[in-house]
Amino acid sequence: MTSFSDKSVWLASPLSSESTATSASYFRTKFQLPSGVTKAVLRFSALGIVEPWINGARVNDDYFTPGWSDYRKRAYVCRYEVTEQLEVGENCLGIVLADGWAGAAFGPKGHEASHAPQTMFVAELQLTFADGTQQVIGSDATWKVRRGPVVKNSLYHGETYDARKAMPDWASSSSTERGWKSVVSVETPQIELTEKACPPVRVTEILPVVDLRKESSGWIADFGQNLVGVVRIQLKDTRAGQKVILKFAEMLNEDGSLYLENLRDAGATDCYICQGAEEESYQPHFTFHGFRYVQIEGVESDLSAADLEACVLHNDLAPLGTFQTSNAMVNQLQDCIRWGQRGNFLEAPTDCPQRDERLGWSGDAQVFVDTACFNYECEGFYRQWMDAMRDGQREDGAFPDVAPDILGWHGNAGWGDAGIIVPHAVWLHTGATTILAENWQAMERYLRFLKDRAKHYIQPETVYGDWLAVDAVKPQWGPTPKDLIGTAYFARDAQLMARMADALGRTAAAKRYGQLAARITAAFQQRFITAEGLVLGDTQTSYLMALAFDLVPEHLIEAAGARLVEKIEAREWHLSTGFLGTPLLNPVLSKIGRSDVAYKLLLQESYPSWLYPIKNGATTMWERWNSWTREDGFGPVEMNSFNHYAYGAIGEWLYQTVGGIAPCPEAPGYARAILSAQPSPDLKRASCVLKTRVGTYRSKWTIKRKNLHWDLTVPASGEGLVVLPATPWSKVKLNGKSVPSRLKHPDQRNAFRLLAGKHRVEIENCPLAHL
């Protein structure tokens, strides 16, 4: 149930604020309860963020509820069982209402938008008694409101908390009535209310300080990890009115000061105004920061590392996959990928968490979605984000470039296509068709938009291209032709729509989209591929898109693949790709039988490469390969995030090809997994573990004297399709014996079925072990 009863109305505060970073409002109501309550459920929704309290205590440990949505179209509903928090007699229900993504305009400088200029909420407590009767205590005109200690709150600029105004008992039944004013009932917003499908944001980890030093500017603490969250601080011997300022940064300047330029207009500063006591503590509740370092000013007594800790915040998604190799730098790369995902999966798949942006860019989302689904259980998260994609969809069917849609930009190739690519990937990894059914009409509208825009199946140029390609003079000026990129994605969308239609039992649609994909492919080949297998633009990304999306005629695949390798070799085994091309590099190279080149790129340590930022101290993925270097310092300030997950999309290849566990398109949700590790002599071992809805798959291989030893676990409800390197069957042993003929794949060379259980595959003189 998403609607609220007639007893519950939307409330707002009549208290005005002189600042664009507004104060939080505290609402409450008191009520009497007889004995016999068997169940009590609190439900609420808001334009803004809400922290509920009952009888002097927080209802839960969630943050930023009910979440971020396109407030013009939708708000989420949260539900908590609170039976144990109620008492016989007088009770108090309190709500703290803060801005979050509503209220003050949100978005980068020059593109700010306010889709909910007034914060508001609705809430009701649903009571069930032993005799079966029910009662609703709803938000209504009898509630009271006042300001409190949170005098400013902003996601970009931080929180100011005045402890002199603290109200420790504000939500208790015994608290005073002094200072409380009447609320304002507001018109019910004409939007859709939706039950929240995504786990809420929580503190998922506490990190200690690894280094603390005193400078003339104040204390500077290093947590050793770029993260997203807030700092909890303990203070001693304070005086009333003393201001303690916390400023946040991802990096330090050469002189040891905070590097703040890449934050652009984000203040990223918290302020605690002391009440004066022997001991005080503070942790913000209505903001978050992307940081590794924090500068603390205004502390008048000694500060120790034990007085500070970082609270890591993100949607509390269940971990699924782990990945490890014998190479410490590759392991650190995987760690950077996970931390990048954690930091940017906060109510939307944001591009970055620190500067005045933090938007759900759809291009970043679609290139990373497969990696995300290996690392964490993401179905609910992406279902929620797809709500915003649909809500931001233009009347002509174009999906927005960011969701929730702040910018009003739509239909750019590689970005809008996320509206089709993301649901497909979630279905592939989970086997659940819910996300397909929810978005089917929107996906069809988008494909109609692409058809209407195309001329003879060729898409026009759009804005971003292969964003931030290494050779680009400006971020959007990559050398790969933009009409090629758009047409390649058009074909890919049609291919995926055919698959999803089949999964939904839409046979006619599956046939129709399959035919459309074939026509686009033919047009692509005629326009962009020569008779010799050269692809227009002759860039790494040109070949990658044509090969990744199956757009190259079969007889030219070898030539196109060879030219791709030539383009990489010409760069001395370096990439030259951007946001769209880079995620395709290693999967395509393995697809054409050149995992040796993929490993060269993976293990490359000089610029540009995945390990180059690792060599330069990265603990998350960077927006640019050279966001900071020892030689040149910081990169261009306007696009220089140190927590930008897009290039972490290589995680998909790490799991699938190095680790050896991949989803099977014919059996989504890992009812069957493709087990196809492709070892390298440059790694001694690799392993991955993947929890799925049918159980846990395990893969671990080692190379000893050119022989491959590969241990596999297939869960009881699963099945494995083992795909081996090209090698004679006589050199392959399964559990110490020859592979039985009944298990060998009838149509696929060097492949066999693997049933549930633990198994060892051994390959004598494995060809991939000594390339």
C-alpha positions in Angstrom: 0.0 0.0 0.0 1.4 3.4 -1.0 -1.4 5.7 -0.3 -2.0 7.4 3.0 -5.3 7.6 4.9 -7.5 10.7 5.0 -6.2 11.4 8.5 -2.7 12.1 7.1 -1.9 15.3 5.3 1.3 16.8 4.0 2.9 19.2 6.4 5.5 21.9 5.9 7.2 24.3 8.2 6.1 28.0 8.4 9.6 28.9 9.6 11.4 30.8 7.0 15.2 30.7 6.5 17.5 33.5 5.5 20.0 31.1 4.0 19.8 28.9 0.9 21.3 26.2 3.1 18.3 25.9 5.3 17.8 24.8 8.9 16.2 21.5 9.5 12.6 21.6 11.0 11.6 19.4 13.9 8.0 18.2 13.9 6.1 16.2 16.6 2.8 15.0 17.9 1.9 13.5 21.3 -0.7 10.8 21.7 -2.1 8.4 24.3 -2.1 4.7 23.8 -4.0 2.1 25.8 -2.7 -1.4 26.3 -3.2 -4.1 23.8 -1.3 -2.8 20.8 0.0 -5.9 18.9 1.5 -4.2 15.9 2.6 -0.6 15.0 3.9 0.4 11.6 5.2 3.9 10.8 5.0 4.9 7.2 6.2 8.2 5.7 7.1 10.0 2.5 8.7 13.3 1.8 10.0 15.9 -0.6 13.2 16.2 1.3 14.8 13.8 3.8 13.3 12.6 7.0 14.7 11.2 10.3 11.9 9.7 12.4 12.0 9.5 16.2 9.7 7.9 18.8 9.8 8.5 22.5 13.2 10.1 22.5 15.1 7.7 20.2 15.7 7.4 16.5 13.4 4.8 14.9 16.2 3.3 12.8 19.8 3.7 11.7 18.9 4.7 8.2 20.0 8.0 6.5 18.5 10.2 3.8 15.1 8.5 3.9 12.9 8.2 1.9 15.5 8.8 -0.8 16.1 10.7 -4.0 13.5 10.8 -6.7 12.3 13.2 -9.4 10.1 15.2 -7.1 8.0 16.4 -10.1 6.8 12.8 -10.6 7.5 10.6 -7.6 8.4 10.2 -4.0 9.2 7.1 -2.1 7.4 5.6 0.9 9.3 4.1 3.8 7.9 1.6 6.3 9.1 0.6 9.7 7.7 -1.7 12.4 7.9 0.3 15.7 5.8 -1.8 18.1 8.6 -2.2 20.6 9.2 1.5 20.7 5.7 2.5 21.9 4.6 2.6 25.5 1.2 2.4 27.2 0.2 5.9 28.1 1.6 9.0 26.5 3.9 8.8 23.5 5.6 11.2 21.1 6.3 10.8 17.4 8.9 13.1 16.0 10.1 13.9 12.4 13.2 15.9 11.5 12.8 17.3 8.0 15.8 18.5 6.1 16.6 19.5 2.5 18.5 16.6 1.0 18.0 16.8 -2.7 14.9 19.0 -2.3 14.4 22.5 -1.1 17.4 24.5 -2.1 18.4 24.2 -5.8 20.5 21.2 -6.5 23.0 20.7 -9.4 26.4 22.1 -10.6 26.8 25.8 -10.8 24.9 27.2 -13.8 22.6 24.2 -14.0 20.9 24.2 -10.6 17.3 23.1 -10.4 14.7 22.9 -7.6 12.0 20.4 -8.4 10.7 20.6 -4.8 11.2 24.2 -3.7 9.3 23.5 -0.5 10.2 20.6 1.7 7.3 18.6 3.1 6.3 15.3 4.5 3.4 13.0 5.2 3.4 10.3 7.9 1.1 8.0 9.8 1.4 5.4 12.5 -0.8 2.4 11.9 -1.9 0.6 15.0 -3.4 -2.8 15.3 -4.9 -3.9 18.6 -5.4 -7.4 20.1 -9.1 -7.3 19.3 -8.4 -6.7 15.7 -9.4 -3.1 15.6 -7.1 -0.5 14.0 -6.2 3.1 14.6 -4.3 5.7 12.5 -2.3 8.5 14.0 -1.5 10.7 11.0 0.3 14.0 10.3 -2.3 16.7 10.6 -2.8 20.3 11.6 -2.4 19.5 15.3 1.3 18.7 15.0 3.8 21.2 16.2 7.1 22.4 14.6 10.2 24.4 15.7 13.8 25.0 14.7 16.5 23.0 16.4 20.2 22.6 16.5 20.7 21.8 12.8 20.8 25.4 11.7 22.1 24.7 8.1 22.1 21.6 6.0 23.2 21.0 2.5 24.5 18.0 0.6 27.0 20.2 -1.2 28.0 22.6 1.5 27.7 20.6 4.7 25.9 20.8 8.0 26.1 23.4 10.8 25.0 22.1 14.2 24.6 24.5 17.1 24.7 22.4 20.2 23.6 25.3 22.4 20.2 24.7 20.7 20.2 21.0 21.4 16.9 19.5 22.4 17.8 16.0 23.8 14.2 15.3 24.8 12.4 16.9 21.9 10.7 13.7 20.8 9.8 12.5 24.3 6.3 12.7 25.9 7.7 14.7 28.8 9.2 17.5 26.8 8.2 21.1 27.2 5.7 22.8 24.9 7.6 26.1 24.9 8.9 27.3 21.5 6.7 24.9 19.4 4.5 26.5 16.7 1.7 25.4 14.5 2.5 23.5 11.3 1.3 24.4 7.8 -0.9 21.9 6.0 0.0 21.9 2.3 -1.7 20.6 -0.8 -1.0 17.0 -1.5 1.6 16.9 -4.4 0.2 15.3 -7.5 2.9 12.7 -7.8 3.2 8.9 -7.6 4.0 7.4 -4.2 6.2 4.3 -4.6 7.3 1.7 -2.0 11.1 1.9 -1.7 12.6 -1.1 -3.5 16.2 -0.3 -2.6 17.9 -0.8 0.8 18.4 2.5 2.6 21.6 4.4 3.2 23.4 3.3 6.4 26.8 3.5 8.0 28.3 0.3 6.7 31.9 0.7 8.1 33.8 2.8 10.6 37.4 3.8 9.6 40.0 5.0 12.0 42.5 7.8 11.4 45.8 6.5 10.1 47.7 9.8 10.5 47.0 13.0 12.4 49.2 16.0 12.4 48.9 19.6 13.6 49.4 22.4 11.1 49.1 26.2 11.3 45.7 25.8 9.6 44.5 23.2 12.2 44.7 19.5 12.6 44.8 17.4 9.4 43.6 13.8 9.6 44.2 11.1 7.0 41.9 8.1 6.9 44.0 6.3 4.4 41.0 5.7 2.1 39.0 7.9 -0.2 35.4 7.3 1.0 32.0 8.8 1.2 30.4 9.6 4.5 30.9 11.9 7.5 33.3 12.3 10.4 32.4 11.6 14.0 34.4 13.8 16.4 34.9 13.8 20.2 35.8 17.1 21.8 37.0 17.8 25.3 36.9 20.9 27.6 34.9 23.0 25.2 33.4 26.4 25.8 29.9 27.6 24.8 29.9 29.1 21.3 33.3 27.6 20.3 33.2 26.8 16.6 34.8 23.6 15.4 35.1 23.5 11.6 35.7 20.4 9.5 36.7 20.8 5.9 36.9 17.8 3.6 39.2 16.9 0.6 40.2 13.9 -1.4 43.9 15.0 -1.8 46.5 17.2 -0.3 48.6 19.9 -2.1 52.3 19.6 -2.2 52.6 21.8 0.9 50.3 19.5 2.8 47.2 21.7 2.7 43.8 20.5 1.5 43.3 20.3 -2.3 39.9 21.9 -2.6 39.9 23.2 -6.2 38.3 20.1 -7.7 35.3 20.6 -5.4 34.3 23.6 -7.6 31.4 25.3 -5.7 30.8 22.6 -3.1 31.6 24.0 0.4 32.2 20.5 1.8 32.4 22.0 5.3 30.7 21.0 8.6 30.5 23.3 11.6 29.9 22.3 15.2 29.1 25.1 17.6 29.8 23.8 21.1 27.5 24.0 24.1 30.5 24.0 26.5 31.2 20.8 28.4 34.0 18.5 29.5 33.1 16.2 26.6 31.0 16.6 23.5 30.6 14.6 20.3 29.2 15.3 16.9 28.3 13.4 13.7 26.3 15.1 10.9 23.0 13.4 9.8 21.9 15.5 6.8 25.0 15.7 4.6 27.8 13.6 3.2 31.2 14.2 1.8 33.7 12.5 -0.6 37.0 12.7 1.2 40.2 11.0 2.5 41.4 14.0 4.5 39.7 16.3 6.9 41.0 19.6 8.4 39.7 20.4 11.8 39.8 24.0 12.9 38.8 25.6 16.2 39.8 22.8 18.6 41.3 24.4 21.7 42.5 21.3 23.4 44.7 18.4 22.2 43.2 16.1 19.6 44.1 12.5 19.2 43.4 10.0 16.5 41.0 8.2 18.8 38.8 11.3 18.8 38.0 10.9 15.1 36.5 8.2 13.0 35.0 8.2 9.5 31.5 6.8 9.0 31.1 5.2 5.6 27.7 5.9 4.0 26.0 4.2 1.0 23.0 2.2 0.2 23.4 -1.0 2.2 23.6 -3.5 -0.6 24.5 -7.1 0.1 28.0 -8.0 -1.1 28.1 -10.7 -3.7 31.5 -11.2 -5.4 35.1 -11.2 -4.3 38.2 -11.3 -6.5 41.9 -11.8 -5.9 45.1 -12.6 -7.8 48.8 -13.0 -7.0 49.4 -9.4 -8.2 49.1 -6.9 -5.4 48.4 -4.0 -7.8 45.6 -5.8 -9.5 44.1 -6.6 -6.1 44.3 -2.9 -5.2 42.6 -2.1 -8.5 39.7 -4.4 -7.5 39.6 -2.6 -4.1 39.5 0.8 -5.9 36.6 -0.5 -8.0 34.6 -1.6 -4.9 35.3 1.6 -3.0 34.3 3.6 -6.1 31.0 1.8 -6.2 30.3 2.2 -2.5 31.0 5.9 -2.6 28.8 6.5 -5.6 25.9 4.2 -4.9 24.1 6.6 -2.6 20.5 6.8 -3.7 21.6 7.0 -7.4 24.6 5.8 -9.4 26.3 9.1 -9.2 29.4 10.1 -11.2 31.2 11.5 -8.2 30.4 12.2 -4.6 32.5 15.3 -3.7 32.0 18.3 -6.0 28.9 20.3 -6.9 27.6 17.6 -9.1 26.8 14.2 -7.7 24.4 13.3 -10.4 23.1 10.0 -11.7 24.8 10.1 -15.1 23.4 7.4 -17.3 26.5 6.9 -19.4 28.6 6.0 -16.3 25.8 3.8 -15.1 25.5 1.7 -18.2 29.2 1.0 -18.7 29.5 -0.1 -15.0 26.3 -2.0 -14.5 27.8 -5.5 -15.1 30.7 -4.8 -12.7 28.3 -3.5 -10.1 26.2 -6.6 -10.3 29.2 -8.8 -9.7 30.2 -6.8 -6.6 26.8 -6.2 -4.9 23.1 -7.2 -5.0 21.9 -4.3 -7.1 18.4 -5.2 -8.4 16.5 -3.0 -6.0 19.0 -0.2 -6.4 18.7 -0.2 -10.2 14.9 -0.6 -10.1 14.8 2.6 -8.1 17.1 4.4 -10.4 15.1 3.3 -13.4 12.1 4.9 -11.8 14.0 8.2 -12.3 15.0 7.3 -15.9 11.3 6.8 -16.7 10.2 9.9 -14.8 12.8 12.0 -16.8 11.9 10.4 -20.1 10.9 13.1 -22.7 7.6 12.9 -24.5 9.3 11.8 -27.7 10.9 8.8 -25.8 14.4 10.1 -25.2 15.8 9.1 -21.9 17.6 11.7 -19.8 21.4 12.0 -19.5 21.1 12.1 -15.7 18.5 10.6 -13.5 16.8 12.0 -11.5 16.7 14.6 -14.3 18.3 17.8 -13.1 19.8 19.0 -16.3 17.1 18.5 -18.9 19.5 16.9 -21.4 18.3 13.9 -23.3 19.0 11.2 -25.8 22.8 11.3 -26.1 24.4 8.1 -27.5 25.9 5.9 -24.8 23.9 7.8 -22.1 20.2 7.5 -22.9 20.9 3.8 -24.0 21.3 3.0 -20.3 17.5 2.9 -20.2 17.8 -0.4 -22.1 21.2 -1.7 -21.1 20.7 -1.5 -17.4 17.5 -3.5 -17.2 19.0 -6.1 -19.4 22.1 -6.5 -17.3 20.1 -6.7 -14.0 18.0 -9.4 -15.5 21.0 -11.3 -16.8 22.6 -11.3 -13.4 19.5 -12.0 -11.3 17.2 -13.9 -13.6 14.3 -11.6 -12.3 12.2 -10.1 -15.1 10.5 -7.6 -12.8 12.8 -4.8 -14.0 12.1 -5.7 -17.6 8.3 -5.6 -17.1 8.5 -2.3 -15.2 10.4 -0.6 -18.0 9.1 -2.4 -21.1 6.9 0.5 -22.4 9.6 3.1 -21.6 12.2 1.0 -23.4 10.0 0.6 -26.5 9.4 4.4 -26.5 13.1 5.0 -26.5 13.7 2.6 -29.3 11.0 4.4 -31.3 12.8 7.7 -30.6 16.0 6.2 -32.0 14.1 4.9 -35.1 12.5 8.3 -35.7 15.8 10.1 -35.3 17.8 7.8 -37.6 18.2 8.3 -41.3 18.4 5.0 -43.1 19.2 3.5 -39.7 22.2 5.7 -39.1 22.1 7.9 -36.0 23.1 11.6 -36.0 26.0 12.9 -34.0 25.2 13.6 -30.4 27.2 15.6 -27.7 29.5 13.4 -25.7 31.0 10.8 -28.0 33.8 8.7 -26.4 33.9 11.1 -23.4 37.4 11.9 -22.1 39.2 9.9 -24.7 42.9 10.1 -24.2 43.4 12.0 -27.5 40.5 14.4 -26.9 41.4 18.1 -26.8 38.1 18.7 -25.0 36.2 16.0 -23.1 33.6 15.6 -25.8 36.0 15.8 -28.8 37.1 12.2 -28.9 38.4 11.1 -32.4 35.8 8.3 -32.8 33.0 9.4 -35.1 29.9 10.2 -33.1 27.4 8.9 -35.7 29.3 5.5 -35.5 28.9 5.5 -31.7 25.2 6.3 -31.9 24.5 3.7 -34.6 26.4 1.0 -32.7 24.4 1.6 -29.6 21.2 1.7 -31.7 22.0 -1.8 -32.9 22.9 -3.0 -29.5 19.6 -1.7 -28.1 17.6 -3.6 -30.7 19.6 -6.8 -30.0 18.9 -6.5 -26.3 15.2 -5.7 -26.8 14.8 -8.9 -28.8 16.3 -10.9 -25.9 14.2 -9.2 -23.3 11.0 -9.5 -25.4 11.6 -13.2 -25.6 12.1 -13.4 -21.8 8.8 -11.7 -21.3 7.0 -14.0 -23.7 6.5 -11.2 -26.3 7.3 -13.4 -29.3 6.2 -11.0 -32.0 8.2 -8.1 -30.4 11.2 -10.4 -30.2 11.0 -11.1 -33.9 10.4 -7.5 -34.8 13.4 -6.2 -32.8 15.6 -9.0 -34.1 14.8 -7.9 -37.6 15.4 -4.3 -36.7 18.9 -5.2 -35.3 19.7 -7.0 -38.5 18.8 -3.9 -40.6 20.8 -1.6 -38.4 23.8 -3.9 -38.6 23.6 -4.0 -42.4 23.5 -0.2 -42.4 26.4 0.1 -40.0 28.5 -2.3 -42.1 27.7 -0.3 -45.3 28.5 3.0 -43.7 31.3 2.3 -41.4 33.2 -0.8 -42.4 35.4 -1.2 -45.5 35.8 -4.4 -47.6 39.1 -4.9 -45.9 37.7 -4.8 -42.4 38.8 -1.2 -41.5 36.3 0.7 -39.3 35.7 4.4 -39.9 37.7 6.5 -37.6 40.3 3.9 -37.3 40.4 4.3 -33.5 40.6 1.7 -30.8 37.0 2.6 -29.8 35.8 2.3 -33.4 36.9 -1.4 -33.6 35.8 -2.1 -30.0 32.2 -1.0 -30.6 31.9 -2.8 -33.9 33.4 -6.0 -32.4 31.7 -5.8 -29.0 28.2 -5.3 -30.5 28.6 -8.0 -33.2 28.5 -5.5 -36.1 31.5 -6.8 -38.1 30.7 -9.4 -40.9 32.0 -12.8 -39.9 34.6 -12.9 -42.6 36.1 -9.6 -41.5 36.3 -10.2 -37.8 39.9 -11.5 -37.9 41.0 -8.4 -39.9 39.2 -6.0 -37.7 40.6 -7.7 -34.6 44.1 -7.6 -36.0 43.7 -3.9 -36.7 42.6 -3.3 -33.2 45.7 -5.0 -31.9 47.8 -2.9 -34.2 46.2 0.3 -32.9 47.1 -0.8 -29.3 50.6 -1.9 -30.3 51.2 1.4 -32.0 50.6 3.0 -28.6 53.3 0.7 -27.1 50.5 -1.4 -25.6 48.5 1.5 -24.1 44.8 2.4 -24.5 43.6 5.6 -26.1 39.9 5.2 -25.3 37.4 7.2 -23.2 34.3 6.4 -21.1 32.6 4.4 -23.7 35.5 2.6 -25.3 37.6 1.7 -22.3 35.0 -0.8 -20.7 35.0 -2.7 -24.0 38.7 -3.1 -24.4 39.5 -6.3 -22.5 36.2 -8.1 -23.1 36.6 -7.6 -26.8 40.2 -8.7 -26.8 39.3 -11.9 -25.0 36.4 -12.4 -27.3 38.7 -12.4 -30.4 41.2 -14.7 -28.8 43.7 -12.0 -27.7 43.6 -12.3 -23.9 47.4 -11.9 -24.1 46.9 -8.3 -25.2 44.2 -7.8 -22.6 46.6 -8.8 -19.9 49.3 -6.4 -21.3 46.8 -3.6 -20.9 45.7 -4.7 -17.5 49.3 -5.0 -16.2 50.5 -1.8 -17.9 51.9 0.6 -15.3 52.6 3.7 -17.3 50.2 6.3 -18.5 47.4 5.8 -19.5 46.5 2.5 -17.8 44.5 1.1 -14.9 47.5 0.6 -12.8 48.9 4.1 -13.4 46.6 5.7 -10.8 47.4 2.8 -8.4 51.1 3.6 -8.7 50.2 7.2 -7.8 48.4 6.2 -4.7 44.7 5.7 -5.8 42.3 4.1 -3.4 39.3 4.7 -5.6 38.9 5.0 -9.4 39.8 8.3 -10.9 38.0 10.4 -13.5 41.2 10.8 -15.4 44.2 8.4 -15.6 46.4 11.3 -14.7 44.2 13.1 -12.2 47.4 13.4 -10.2 51.0 12.5 -10.9 54.2 12.9 -9.1 55.6 14.6 -12.2 52.9 17.1 -13.0 50.6 17.4 -10.0 46.9 17.7 -10.5 45.0 17.4 -13.7 42.5 19.9 -15.2 40.4 21.2 -12.2 37.1 21.3 -14.0 37.0 17.5 -14.4 39.2 16.0 -11.8 37.3 13.7 -9.5 39.2 11.1 -7.5 36.2 9.0 -7.0 34.7 8.3 -10.4 33.7 4.7 -11.0 33.3 4.5 -14.8 36.8 3.1 -15.6 36.2 0.5 -12.9 34.1 -1.3 -15.5 37.1 -3.5 -16.1 35.8 -5.4 -13.0 33.4 -7.3 -15.3 36.4 -8.7 -17.2 38.3 -9.5 -14.0 35.4 -11.6 -12.7 34.5 -13.2 -16.0 37.9 -13.9 -17.7 40.6 -13.7 -15.0 38.4 -15.2 -12.3 36.4 -17.4 -14.6 32.7 -16.9 -13.6 30.2 -15.3 -16.0 26.5 -15.2 -16.4 25.0 -17.3 -19.2 22.6 -15.4 -21.6 20.6 -18.6 -22.2 20.1 -19.1 -18.4 19.9 -15.7 -16.7 20.4 -15.5 -12.9 23.2 -18.1 -13.0 21.0 -21.1 -13.3 23.9 -21.9 -15.5 27.2 -20.1 -15.2 29.9 -19.9 -17.9 33.2 -21.0 -16.2 35.9 -19.8 -18.5 39.1 -18.6 -16.8 41.8 -17.5 -19.2 45.1 -17.6 -17.3 48.2 -15.6 -17.9 51.8 -16.5 -17.3 52.1 -13.0 -15.7 49.8 -14.2 -12.8 50.6 -17.2 -10.7 47.0 -17.5 -9.4 43.6 -15.9 -9.4 40.3 -16.7 -7.6 36.8 -15.4 -7.3 33.7 -16.3 -5.3 30.2 -15.2 -6.5 27.1 -15.5 -4.5 24.0 -15.8 -6.7 20.4 -16.6 -6.2 21.0 -20.3 -6.9 24.0 -20.5 -4.6 27.7 -19.7 -4.5 30.1 -20.4 -7.4 33.8 -20.6 -6.7 36.7 -20.5 -9.1 40.4 -20.7 -8.3 43.3 -21.4 -10.6 47.0 -21.7 -10.2 49.8 -22.3 -12.7 52.6 -24.7 -11.8 55.2 -25.6 -14.4 53.0 -24.6 -17.3 50.2 -26.8 -16.0 46.8 -25.3 -15.0 45.1 -26.5 -11.8 41.6 -25.1 -11.6 39.3 -25.7 -8.7 35.6 -25.1 -9.2 32.5 -25.2 -7.0 29.0 -25.3 -8.6 26.1 -24.9 -6.2 23.4 -27.5 -5.8 20.8 -25.5 -7.8 23.3 -24.4 -10.5 25.2 -25.8 -13.4 28.4 -24.9 -15.0 29.5 -24.7 -18.6 33.2 -25.0 -18.6 34.9 -23.4 -21.6 38.6 -24.4 -21.9 41.5 -22.8 -23.7 42.0 -24.5 -27.0 43.7 -27.7 -26.1 43.4 -31.4 -26.9 41.0 -33.3 -24.8 43.8 -35.8 -24.0 45.5 -33.1 -21.9 42.4 -32.3 -19.8 41.5 -34.1 -16.6 38.3 -33.7 -14.6 38.7 -34.8 -11.0 41.7 -36.9 -12.1 40.0 -38.6 -15.0 39.2 -38.0 -18.7 36.2 -35.8 -19.3 33.2 -38.1 -19.9 31.8 -37.8 -23.4 28.3 -37.3 -22.0 29.4 -34.0 -20.4 31.0 -32.6 -23.6 29.1 -29.8 -25.3 27.8 -31.1 -28.6 28.2 -27.8 -30.5 31.0 -26.0 -28.7 34.6 -27.2 -28.9 36.5 -27.5 -25.7 33.4 -27.1 -23.5 31.6 -29.4 -21.1 28.9 -29.4 -18.5 29.7 -29.4 -14.9 27.1 -30.5 -12.3 26.8 -29.4 -8.7 29.7 -30.1 -6.4 33.5 -29.4 -6.0 35.7 -30.2 -9.0 39.2 -30.0 -10.2 40.1 -29.3 -13.8 43.7 -29.9 -14.8 45.3 -29.0 -18.2 48.7 -30.3 -19.0 51.0 -27.8 -20.7 48.1 -25.3 -20.9 48.6 -23.0 -23.9 47.6 -19.9 -22.0 50.1 -20.6 -19.3 53.1 -19.8 -21.4 52.0 -17.4 -24.2 
